[in-house]
Amino acid sequence: MKSRFQPVFIFLCLVTISMSLATMSWAGETIQILEKEKKIILTGEISKALGTYDEHLRGAVEYLVSGKGGKEYGSIIVVDSTAKDVYDAMLKLGVKRGSPPFYNEEQDKEIAPKGESVLIYIEWTDNGETKRVRGEDLLYNVHTQKPMKHAAWIFSGSRLVYDLESEDEDAQIPQAFMSNDIVALNHLDGSALFQNPLPDAAKENTYKKNEKLLPPLGTRVKLTIEVNQNMQLYILISGRVQGVGFRAFTKRNATQLGIRGYAKNLANGKVEVVAEGDRATLDRLLVALRKGPSASKVDDVKIEERPFSGKHKAFEIRY
């Protein structure tokens, strides 16, 4: 006799299999393009070849990110996608190709790269705990003896070179398509898709791996490249944050950064902050808010990303 529960059992099995296949498909993706959020997500790993030529390079690294077959020995992260994949994804986000660095013979000087800026985040799992940092945190500046400063990387799109595989003798392609150089640490490296805008980037051998934070070589990572666009952050800060000058501290830091919005004490003891500006600048404010003024003790910071409104003309304290 056929059980009346059999169809239900079969249905649940099909749903489970379908969900499993969907999970496998998502896990197998090497690149995701989130057009609405203006970001792309890549899979990769901490380069297993990092440090192969340390005797010659003295620990210096040339790239934050490269593709497989690129300069993996001098890169912090090797992604599973190619430079062309990343380039095409950026264009799909609506980001226009910038201009790579070059030497101007008439002016006898190097011209810095130009283009839209992006933020880079790295995420991995350590003993069941998810860690997420800015890409710069994995690098150490040998001159300042500190981790690399946070930067908004420039999408120049790489210098153009002749496409030797094309039947058209005049056809050109970004050099990164051949070298798989994706994020360069020297802003005069025109082979890469992205360059470092910091002044230190003009010096060679400035950066090494940050031994204190870098996960073991071969660790699988998720890398997010996010367009540095205007947005609003809704922030709730918990802890000893009222009666300690937290709102004045927030206003002072926000005003110095050119961020607009407000800070307000809530009845539940938390401080509410609404901040508007570009993402790179908002990240700098978040660093300050997580520390707070000297008399405060920040226990938790919850953040919600919202669309940019443009209605705030300054940063104020609300009562």
Residue frames relative to the residue before (quaternion, step in Angstrom):
aa qw qx qy qz dx dy dz
M 1.0000 0.0000 0.0000 0.0000 0.00 0.00 0.00
K 0.4212 -0.7263 0.4886 0.2374 3.53 -0.86 0.99
S 0.3981 -0.7276 0.5092 0.2299 3.59 -0.74 1.03
R 0.4887 -0.6687 0.4787 0.2912 3.54 -1.04 0.81
F 0.6331 0.5379 -0.3294 0.4486 3.60 1.26 -0.33
Q 0.4859 0.7033 -0.4202 0.3046 3.59 1.25 -0.33
P 0.6577 0.4974 -0.3365 0.4547 3.67 0.84 -0.82
V 0.6376 0.5227 -0.3275 0.4614 3.57 1.05 -0.81
F 0.6445 0.5288 -0.3146 0.4538 3.57 0.99 -0.91
I 0.6562 0.5097 -0.3046 0.4656 3.57 0.96 -0.94
F 0.6402 0.5333 -0.3183 0.4522 3.58 1.00 -0.88
L 0.6690 0.4962 -0.2997 0.4651 3.60 0.93 -0.91
C 0.6255 0.5335 -0.3370 0.4589 3.58 1.06 -0.73
L 0.6586 0.5115 -0.3058 0.4596 3.56 0.97 -0.90
V 0.6379 0.5231 -0.3220 0.4644 3.58 1.02 -0.84
T 0.6555 0.5204 -0.3079 0.4524 3.58 0.98 -0.91
I 0.6574 0.5031 -0.3033 0.4719 3.56 0.96 -0.92
S 0.6456 0.5313 -0.3164 0.4480 3.57 0.98 -0.89
M 0.6636 0.4966 -0.3006 0.4719 3.57 0.97 -0.90
S 0.6417 0.5302 -0.3255 0.4486 3.56 1.00 -0.80
L 0.6551 0.5071 -0.3062 0.4689 3.55 0.97 -0.87
A 0.6356 0.5254 -0.3304 0.4592 3.58 1.02 -0.80
T 0.6483 0.5180 -0.3140 0.4613 3.56 1.01 -0.86
M 0.6511 0.5158 -0.3108 0.4620 3.55 0.98 -0.90
S 0.6450 0.5257 -0.3190 0.4536 3.55 1.01 -0.88
W 0.6612 0.4977 -0.3139 0.4653 3.59 0.94 -0.90
A 0.6686 0.5107 -0.3065 0.4451 3.58 0.92 -0.92
G 0.6792 0.5098 -0.2889 0.4418 3.56 1.14 -0.64
E 0.5145 0.6469 -0.4226 0.3718 3.59 1.24 -0.22
T 0.2726 -0.7635 0.5612 0.1665 3.56 -0.95 0.86
I 0.7974 0.0874 -0.0602 0.5941 3.58 1.23 -0.33
Q 0.0974 -0.7663 0.6335 0.0442 3.55 -1.02 0.89
I 0.1873 -0.7761 0.5954 0.0905 3.56 -0.96 0.89
L 0.0781 -0.7963 0.5999 -0.0012 3.57 -0.50 1.23
E 0.2237 -0.8370 0.4867 0.1122 3.55 0.15 1.33
K 0.6554 0.5219 -0.3239 0.4394 3.59 0.93 -0.83
E 0.7322 0.4055 -0.2217 0.5003 3.59 0.97 -0.89
K 0.3505 -0.7608 0.4746 0.2703 3.59 1.30 -0.14
K 0.6071 0.5236 -0.3827 0.4593 3.56 0.80 1.00
I 0.1937 -0.7371 0.6281 0.1568 3.53 -1.31 0.39
I 0.2099 -0.7735 0.5894 0.1011 3.56 -1.12 0.73
L 0.1091 -0.8077 0.5794 0.0036 3.55 -0.76 1.12
T 0.3020 -0.7041 0.6006 0.2286 3.55 -1.23 0.47
G 0.1585 0.7886 -0.5815 0.1218 3.57 -1.15 0.56
E 0.3375 -0.7263 0.5535 0.2285 3.55 -1.23 -0.48
I 0.5566 -0.5295 0.4930 0.4084 3.54 -1.28 0.29
S 0.5386 -0.6895 0.3742 0.3073 3.56 -0.61 1.18
K 0.3824 -0.7290 0.5269 0.2117 3.55 -0.79 1.07
A 0.6762 0.4986 -0.2836 0.4622 3.58 1.22 -0.52
L 0.4151 0.7301 -0.4603 0.2877 3.58 1.29 -0.12
G 0.8040 0.2612 -0.2051 0.4932 3.56 -0.79 1.01
T 0.3790 0.7519 -0.4703 0.2643 3.59 1.30 0.00
Y 0.7962 0.2219 -0.1053 0.5530 3.57 1.01 -0.85
D 0.1374 0.8430 -0.5087 0.1078 3.57 1.04 0.78
E 0.6000 0.5636 -0.3754 0.4258 3.60 1.04 -0.61
H 0.7067 0.4305 -0.2499 0.5027 3.57 1.06 -0.77
L 0.7552 0.3875 -0.2007 0.4891 3.58 0.89 -0.99
R 0.3034 -0.7818 0.4887 0.2408 3.59 1.28 -0.28
G 0.7368 -0.4463 0.2190 0.4582 3.53 1.00 0.86
A 0.4970 0.6743 -0.4275 0.3400 3.59 1.24 -0.17
V 0.1684 -0.7593 0.6189 0.1101 3.56 -1.17 0.67
E 0.3568 -0.7636 0.5105 0.1704 3.55 -1.10 0.75
Y 0.8058 0.1966 -0.0692 0.5542 3.57 1.12 -0.66
L 0.4097 -0.6512 0.5737 0.2811 3.51 -1.16 0.66
V 0.8101 0.0518 0.0155 0.5838 3.57 0.99 -0.88
S 0.0624 0.7548 -0.6527 0.0202 3.53 -1.12 0.77
G 0.4612 -0.6383 0.5252 0.3227 3.55 -1.31 0.20
K 0.6717 -0.4749 0.3609 0.4393 3.56 -1.26 0.20
G 0.7546 0.3185 -0.2609 0.5109 3.55 -0.90 0.94
G 0.5710 0.5570 -0.3849 0.4643 3.57 1.32 -0.08
K 0.7216 -0.3970 0.3074 0.4767 3.57 -1.20 -0.46
E 0.0863 -0.8529 0.5146 0.0179 3.52 0.53 1.25
Y 0.6221 0.5617 -0.3371 0.4287 3.60 1.09 -0.67
G 0.7608 0.3309 -0.1831 0.5274 3.58 1.19 -0.52
S 0.6047 0.5518 -0.3395 0.4632 3.58 1.26 0.42
I 0.4762 -0.6562 0.5058 0.2948 3.55 -1.11 0.70
I 0.8149 0.1118 -0.0102 0.5687 3.57 0.86 -1.00
V 0.1425 -0.7465 0.6440 0.0881 3.54 -1.11 0.79
V 0.2088 -0.7996 0.5527 0.1078 3.58 -0.57 1.13
D 0.5707 -0.6163 0.4349 0.3244 3.54 -1.26 0.48
S 0.6413 0.5078 -0.3170 0.4799 3.60 1.24 -0.37
T 0.4807 -0.6385 0.5102 0.3177 3.56 -1.28 0.31
A 0.6575 -0.4850 0.3890 0.4256 3.55 -1.29 0.25
K 0.6229 0.5394 -0.3425 0.4514 3.60 1.04 -0.70
D 0.6081 0.5470 -0.3462 0.4595 3.59 1.04 -0.77
V 0.6783 0.4889 -0.2833 0.4697 3.57 0.90 -0.97
Y 0.6363 0.5343 -0.3168 0.4575 3.58 0.97 -0.89
D 0.6825 0.4806 -0.2872 0.4699 3.59 0.84 -0.97
A 0.6371 0.5322 -0.3273 0.4513 3.58 1.05 -0.77
M 0.6384 0.5219 -0.3286 0.4604 3.59 0.99 -0.80
L 0.6507 0.5038 -0.3169 0.4715 3.58 0.98 -0.81
K 0.6381 0.5272 -0.3288 0.4547 3.58 1.05 -0.73
L 0.6251 0.5221 -0.3343 0.4742 3.59 1.18 -0.51
G 0.5495 -0.6216 0.3892 0.4001 3.57 1.28 -0.21
V 0.4773 0.6594 -0.4400 0.3792 3.57 1.30 0.25
K 0.3271 -0.7575 0.5338 0.1849 3.56 -0.78 1.02
R 0.5564 -0.5930 0.4667 0.3479 3.54 -1.17 0.65
G 0.3354 -0.7527 0.5334 0.1909 3.58 -0.92 0.92
S 0.5360 -0.5795 0.4679 0.3973 3.56 -1.11 -0.68
P 0.3978 -0.7403 0.4917 0.2278 3.60 -0.73 1.06
P 0.6146 -0.5380 0.4058 0.4101 3.62 -1.19 0.31
F 0.0583 0.7908 -0.6082 0.0363 3.55 -1.17 0.59
Y 0.4734 -0.6535 0.5081 0.3012 3.54 -1.30 0.31
N 0.2312 -0.7730 0.5810 0.1070 3.56 -0.73 1.15
E 0.3198 -0.7897 0.4938 0.1742 3.57 -0.30 1.27
E 0.6381 0.5392 -0.3364 0.4346 3.60 0.98 -0.77
Q 0.7477 0.3611 -0.2010 0.5198 3.57 0.98 -0.86
D 0.2980 -0.7877 0.4801 0.2454 3.56 1.35 -0.22
K 0.6476 0.4706 -0.3573 0.4812 3.57 0.78 1.03
E 0.5321 -0.6121 0.4868 0.3245 3.50 -1.30 0.45
I 0.2551 -0.7573 0.5843 0.1415 3.56 -0.94 0.91
A 0.4215 -0.7352 0.4797 0.2275 3.57 -0.68 1.12
P 0.5827 -0.5875 0.4241 0.3680 3.60 -1.15 0.49
K 0.1541 -0.7682 0.6150 0.0887 3.54 -1.24 0.53
G 0.3817 0.7121 -0.5328 0.2517 3.54 -1.17 0.58
E 0.6781 -0.4594 0.3602 0.4465 3.55 -1.30 0.01
S 0.3743 -0.7468 0.5124 0.1993 3.56 -1.11 0.68
V 0.1413 -0.7852 0.6002 0.0572 3.54 -1.22 0.62
L 0.3219 -0.6937 0.6024 0.2285 3.53 -1.34 0.32
I 0.1988 -0.7871 0.5774 0.0868 3.55 -1.07 0.75
Y 0.0694 -0.7954 0.6020 -0.0079 3.55 -0.82 1.09
I 0.1860 -0.7694 0.6053 0.0837 3.55 -1.11 0.80
E 0.0413 -0.8028 0.5947 -0.0148 3.57 -0.91 0.95
W 0.1144 0.7754 -0.6161 0.0781 3.56 -1.06 0.81
T 0.4303 -0.6876 0.5246 0.2586 3.54 -1.31 0.25
D 0.0385 -0.7921 0.6088 -0.0203 3.56 -0.87 1.01
N 0.8263 -0.1426 0.0436 0.5431 3.59 -0.43 1.26
G 0.7493 -0.4079 0.2048 0.4798 3.55 0.92 0.96
E 0.6545 0.4896 -0.3086 0.4864 3.59 1.27 -0.16
T 0.3454 -0.7412 0.5415 0.1953 3.56 -0.88 0.98
K 0.1017 -0.7843 0.6107 0.0389 3.54 -0.85 1.00
R 0.0284 -0.7942 0.6066 -0.0206 3.57 -0.97 0.92
V 0.0591 0.8049 -0.5831 0.0931 3.56 -0.67 1.13
R 0.5615 -0.5216 0.4893 0.4162 3.54 -1.32 0.11
G 0.6161 -0.5791 0.3890 0.3659 3.57 -1.09 0.70
E 0.6220 0.5722 -0.3332 0.4179 3.57 1.06 -0.76
D 0.5922 0.6072 -0.3619 0.3868 3.58 1.13 -0.62
L 0.6502 0.5210 -0.3117 0.4568 3.58 1.21 -0.46
L 0.6768 0.4631 -0.2721 0.5033 3.56 1.35 0.00
Y 0.2245 -0.7700 0.5899 0.0929 3.54 -1.18 0.70
N 0.3129 -0.7539 0.5542 0.1634 3.58 -0.83 1.07
V 0.3557 -0.7754 0.4824 0.1989 3.60 -0.49 1.20
H 0.6463 0.5270 -0.3257 0.4456 3.61 1.17 -0.44
T 0.7470 0.3656 -0.2068 0.5154 3.59 0.95 -0.88
Q 0.3127 -0.7618 0.4983 0.2713 3.59 1.28 -0.39
K 0.6214 0.4886 -0.3484 0.5037 3.56 1.11 0.75
P 0.6347 -0.4876 0.3989 0.4474 3.61 -1.22 0.21
M 0.6341 -0.5420 0.3925 0.3874 3.56 -1.17 0.56
K 0.5001 -0.6392 0.4922 0.3147 3.57 -1.03 0.79
H 0.5427 -0.6035 0.4674 0.3504 3.55 -1.14 0.60
A 0.0413 -0.8090 0.5854 -0.0320 3.55 -0.97 0.90
A 0.3502 -0.6624 0.6064 0.2662 3.53 -1.34 0.30
W 0.3127 -0.7996 0.4885 0.1554 3.57 -0.20 1.33
I 0.3842 -0.7468 0.5064 0.1954 3.57 -1.03 0.80
F 0.2713 -0.7480 0.5862 0.1525 3.57 -0.86 1.01
S 0.0656 -0.8134 0.5781 -0.0032 3.57 -0.15 1.31
G 0.4223 -0.7273 0.4485 0.3025 3.57 1.16 -0.55
S 0.5127 -0.6666 0.3979 0.3666 3.61 1.33 0.11
R 0.5358 -0.6118 0.4710 0.3417 3.57 -1.15 0.60
L 0.4532 -0.6895 0.4988 0.2655 3.56 -1.16 0.63
V 0.0438 -0.7692 0.6375 0.0087 3.55 -1.10 0.81
Y 0.6168 -0.5525 0.3986 0.3942 3.57 -1.20 0.37
D 0.3899 -0.7119 0.5440 0.2128 3.53 -1.03 0.91
L 0.2688 -0.8157 0.4955 0.1299 3.57 -0.17 1.30
E 0.6727 0.4937 -0.3019 0.4611 3.59 1.21 -0.36
S 0.5849 0.5894 -0.3675 0.4188 3.59 1.26 -0.15
E 0.4961 -0.6442 0.4944 0.3074 3.55 -1.14 0.65
D 0.6189 0.5110 -0.3305 0.4966 3.57 1.27 -0.42
E 0.3934 -0.7588 0.4706 0.2190 3.59 -0.46 1.18
D 0.7129 0.4479 -0.2494 0.4785 3.58 1.17 -0.57
A 0.4498 0.7057 -0.4483 0.3141 3.60 1.27 -0.06
Q 0.0920 -0.7984 0.5945 0.0272 3.55 -1.01 0.89
I 0.0942 -0.7716 0.6272 0.0484 3.55 -1.22 0.58
P 0.6056 -0.5281 0.4228 0.4191 3.62 -1.20 0.35
Q 0.5438 -0.6418 0.4362 0.3196 3.58 -0.93 0.89
A 0.5795 0.6094 -0.3660 0.3985 3.58 1.12 -0.65
F 0.5686 0.5996 -0.3922 0.4042 3.60 1.12 -0.55
M 0.7203 0.4133 -0.2374 0.5039 3.58 1.13 -0.65
S 0.7454 0.4169 -0.2205 0.4711 3.60 0.97 -0.88
N 0.2614 -0.7824 0.5071 0.2497 3.59 1.23 -0.59
D 0.3447 0.6867 -0.5406 0.3426 3.58 1.06 0.80
I 0.1288 -0.8398 0.5258 0.0410 3.60 -0.57 1.11
V 0.8062 0.0089 0.0173 0.5913 3.64 0.69 -1.01
A 0.1598 -0.8199 0.5472 0.0532 3.59 -0.37 1.27
L 0.4147 -0.7059 0.5196 0.2444 3.56 -1.13 0.67
N 0.6820 0.4009 -0.2746 0.5466 3.59 1.22 -0.38
H 0.3719 -0.7805 0.4498 0.2242 3.59 -0.56 1.10
L 0.6152 0.5109 -0.3611 0.4797 3.59 1.27 0.10
D 0.5071 0.6241 -0.4278 0.4126 3.58 1.28 0.15
G 0.1427 -0.8456 0.5124 0.0458 3.56 -0.02 1.29
S 0.5098 0.6569 -0.4259 0.3566 3.59 1.23 -0.05
A 0.6861 0.5058 -0.2771 0.4434 3.58 1.13 -0.65
L 0.5855 -0.5802 0.4390 0.3577 3.57 -1.30 0.35
F 0.7878 0.1907 -0.0674 0.5817 3.57 1.08 -0.84
Q 0.1468 -0.7858 0.5950 0.0829 3.56 -1.13 0.74
N 0.5184 -0.6223 0.5121 0.2859 3.51 -1.35 0.52
P 0.2909 -0.8078 0.4884 0.1557 3.66 -0.62 1.06
L 0.5138 0.6801 -0.4154 0.3175 3.61 1.20 -0.27
P 0.6182 -0.5674 0.3937 0.3753 3.62 -1.10 0.64
D 0.6250 0.5567 -0.3340 0.4333 3.59 1.06 -0.76
A 0.5773 0.6338 -0.3663 0.3619 3.57 1.19 -0.52
A 0.5892 0.5778 -0.3744 0.4229 3.60 1.22 -0.25
K 0.6556 0.4955 -0.3090 0.4788 3.59 1.24 -0.31
E 0.4300 -0.6965 0.5112 0.2621 3.55 -1.02 0.80
N 0.8443 0.1929 -0.1478 0.4776 3.54 -1.27 0.52
T 0.2950 0.7793 -0.4971 0.2419 3.57 1.06 0.79
Y 0.8090 0.3008 -0.1228 0.4898 3.58 0.95 -0.83
K 0.0896 -0.7409 0.6638 0.0500 3.49 -1.26 0.75
K 0.6290 -0.5018 0.4033 0.4358 3.57 -1.26 0.08
N 0.4197 -0.6828 0.5390 0.2591 3.56 -1.11 0.73
E 0.3259 -0.8019 0.4729 0.1645 3.56 -0.08 1.35
K 0.6590 0.5461 -0.3142 0.4108 3.59 1.04 -0.77
L 0.7917 0.3197 -0.1528 0.4976 3.60 1.09 -0.62
L 0.5837 0.6207 -0.3775 0.3627 3.58 1.05 -0.70
P 0.3801 -0.7179 0.5274 0.2491 3.61 -0.77 0.96
P 0.7078 -0.4602 0.3075 0.4390 3.62 -1.21 0.29
L 0.5959 -0.5658 0.4267 0.3777 3.57 -1.13 0.66
G 0.7646 0.3316 -0.2676 0.4835 3.55 -0.97 0.89
T 0.4567 0.6835 -0.4541 0.3436 3.61 1.24 -0.14
R 0.4119 -0.7064 0.5178 0.2516 3.58 -0.85 0.95
V 0.0540 -0.8095 0.5844 -0.0174 3.58 -0.94 0.92
K 0.2727 -0.6909 0.6348 0.2128 3.50 -1.38 0.28
L 0.1347 -0.8063 0.5751 0.0305 3.55 -0.76 1.07
T 0.1234 -0.7954 0.5920 0.0399 3.57 -0.80 1.06
I 0.1129 -0.7554 0.6433 0.0526 3.54 -0.91 0.99
E 0.0404 -0.8362 0.5437 -0.0600 3.55 -0.44 1.29
V 0.4536 -0.6868 0.4970 0.2746 3.56 -0.80 1.01
N 0.4149 -0.7238 0.5024 0.2272 3.57 -0.87 1.00
Q 0.1589 0.8153 -0.5324 0.1629 3.56 0.25 1.29
N 0.6122 -0.5326 0.4303 0.3956 3.55 -1.30 0.29
M 0.1187 0.7802 -0.6057 0.1013 3.55 -1.02 0.84
Q 0.3748 -0.6768 0.5721 0.2724 3.52 -1.36 0.03
L 0.1559 -0.7572 0.6263 0.1005 3.55 -1.08 0.80
Y 0.1791 -0.7341 0.6458 0.1092 3.54 -0.99 0.94
I 0.0436 -0.8415 0.5345 -0.0651 3.56 -0.45 1.27
L 0.0933 -0.7667 0.6334 0.0467 3.57 -1.01 0.90
I 0.1175 -0.8039 0.5823 0.0297 3.56 -0.66 1.15
S 0.1315 -0.8011 0.5826 0.0383 3.58 -0.81 1.07
G 0.5210 0.6163 -0.4858 0.3359 3.54 -1.26 0.53
R 0.6743 -0.3852 0.3502 0.5238 3.57 -1.09 -0.72
V 0.2368 0.8183 -0.4726 0.2260 3.54 0.34 1.29
Q 0.6659 0.4268 -0.3218 0.5204 3.60 1.26 0.14
G 0.7905 0.2668 -0.2224 0.5044 3.57 -1.03 0.82
V 0.6643 0.4831 -0.2998 0.4852 3.59 1.26 0.28
G 0.5973 -0.6005 0.3524 0.3980 3.59 1.24 0.32
F 0.3015 0.7932 -0.4911 0.1970 3.59 1.19 0.42
R 0.6585 0.5095 -0.3257 0.4480 3.61 0.93 -0.81
A 0.6525 0.5005 -0.3146 0.4740 3.59 0.97 -0.83
F 0.6153 0.5447 -0.3259 0.4674 3.57 1.08 -0.79
T 0.6645 0.5054 -0.2932 0.4659 3.56 0.95 -0.94
K 0.6609 0.5064 -0.3121 0.4575 3.57 0.91 -0.89
R 0.6464 0.5316 -0.3234 0.4415 3.59 0.93 -0.88
N 0.6932 0.4653 -0.2749 0.4770 3.58 0.88 -0.94
A 0.6607 0.5122 -0.3115 0.4519 3.58 0.93 -0.86
T 0.6567 0.5149 -0.3087 0.4564 3.57 0.96 -0.85
Q 0.6426 0.5230 -0.3189 0.4603 3.57 1.00 -0.80
L 0.7144 0.4402 -0.2401 0.4881 3.57 1.10 -0.71
G 0.4862 -0.6771 0.4291 0.3479 3.58 1.25 -0.19
I 0.4381 0.6900 -0.4528 0.3563 3.57 1.25 0.47
R 0.2305 -0.7795 0.5720 0.1102 3.56 -1.04 0.81
G 0.4125 0.6922 -0.5224 0.2790 3.56 -1.19 0.58
Y 0.4022 -0.7042 0.5132 0.2808 3.59 -0.99 -0.77
A 0.2271 -0.7138 0.6406 0.1691 3.53 -1.43 0.25
K 0.0085 0.8180 -0.5707 0.0709 3.56 -0.90 0.95
N 0.4002 -0.6831 0.5572 0.2504 3.57 -1.07 0.81
L 0.2283 -0.7709 0.5804 0.1296 3.59 -0.97 0.87
A 0.6431 -0.5543 0.3726 0.3748 3.56 -1.22 0.53
N 0.6759 0.5047 -0.2968 0.4475 3.62 1.13 -0.52
G 0.6348 -0.5711 0.3168 0.4130 3.59 1.28 0.25
K 0.5982 0.5634 -0.3630 0.4392 3.58 1.27 -0.08
V 0.3501 -0.6851 0.5823 0.2624 3.56 -1.33 0.19
E 0.2308 -0.7652 0.5922 0.1025 3.53 -0.89 1.04
V 0.0286 -0.7935 0.6077 -0.0144 3.57 -0.87 0.99
V 0.0745 -0.7390 0.6676 0.0507 3.53 -1.00 0.90
A 0.0177 0.8225 -0.5631 0.0784 3.57 -0.59 1.17
E 0.0822 -0.7988 0.5955 0.0226 3.57 -0.95 0.93
G 0.3592 0.6871 -0.5715 0.2688 3.53 -1.02 0.90
D 0.6463 -0.4658 0.3617 0.4843 3.59 -1.14 -0.30
R 0.6727 -0.5595 0.3063 0.3750 3.54 -1.15 0.70
A 0.6318 0.5464 -0.3453 0.4278 3.60 0.96 -0.80
T 0.6844 0.4736 -0.2795 0.4787 3.59 0.96 -0.87
L 0.6278 0.5323 -0.3324 0.4605 3.58 1.04 -0.75
D 0.6108 0.5512 -0.3477 0.4497 3.58 1.07 -0.69
R 0.6342 0.5256 -0.3253 0.4645 3.57 1.06 -0.75
L 0.6311 0.5168 -0.3303 0.4750 3.59 1.05 -0.73
L 0.6396 0.5425 -0.3270 0.4356 3.58 0.98 -0.85
V 0.5979 0.5564 -0.3562 0.4539 3.58 1.07 -0.73
A 0.6762 0.4874 -0.2867 0.4723 3.59 0.96 -0.91
L 0.6734 0.5100 -0.3054 0.4396 3.59 0.92 -0.89
R 0.6318 0.5342 -0.3418 0.4457 3.59 1.05 -0.64
K 0.6665 0.4501 -0.2940 0.5165 3.59 1.23 -0.44
G 0.1677 -0.8168 0.5281 0.1605 3.57 0.85 -1.01
P 0.6545 -0.4800 0.3806 0.4432 3.59 -1.26 0.03
S 0.7170 -0.4996 0.2858 0.3932 3.57 -1.23 0.48
A 0.7047 0.4687 -0.2755 0.4560 3.61 1.02 -0.72
S 0.6200 0.5690 -0.3375 0.4217 3.60 1.24 -0.22
K 0.1367 -0.7383 0.6458 0.1382 3.54 -1.40 0.08
V 0.1750 -0.8104 0.5553 0.0646 3.55 -0.30 1.30
D 0.2015 -0.7974 0.5623 0.0858 3.56 -0.71 1.13
D 0.8145 -0.0425 0.0783 0.5732 3.58 0.97 -0.80
V 0.0958 -0.7667 0.6327 0.0521 3.55 -1.17 0.71
K 0.0907 -0.7911 0.6044 0.0240 3.57 -0.58 1.17
I 0.1246 -0.8189 0.5603 0.0021 3.55 -0.89 1.03
E 0.0495 -0.7719 0.6336 0.0184 3.55 -1.00 0.87
E 0.3056 -0.7532 0.5557 0.1745 3.58 -0.78 1.03
R 0.0197 -0.7979 0.6016 -0.0311 3.55 -0.92 0.98
P 0.6251 -0.5361 0.3936 0.4087 3.60 -1.21 0.37
F 0.5444 -0.6053 0.4784 0.3293 3.56 -1.17 0.65
S 0.2404 -0.7997 0.5360 0.1240 3.60 -0.80 1.00
G 0.2623 -0.7975 0.5006 0.2112 3.57 1.02 -0.79
K 0.5230 0.6710 -0.4016 0.3390 3.58 1.25 0.06
H 0.6307 0.5323 -0.3420 0.4494 3.60 1.19 -0.35
K 0.2550 -0.8060 0.5220 0.1132 3.60 -0.71 1.07
A 0.7747 0.0427 -0.0220 0.6305 3.59 1.28 -0.31
F 0.4620 -0.6221 0.5141 0.3677 3.57 -1.27 -0.20
E 0.0287 -0.8305 0.5543 -0.0465 3.57 -0.72 1.10
I 0.4146 -0.6430 0.5748 0.2902 3.50 -1.38 0.23
R 0.1622 -0.7933 0.5819 0.0763 3.56 -0.77 1.02
Y 0.2542 -0.7770 0.5652 0.1101 3.52 -1.13 0.74
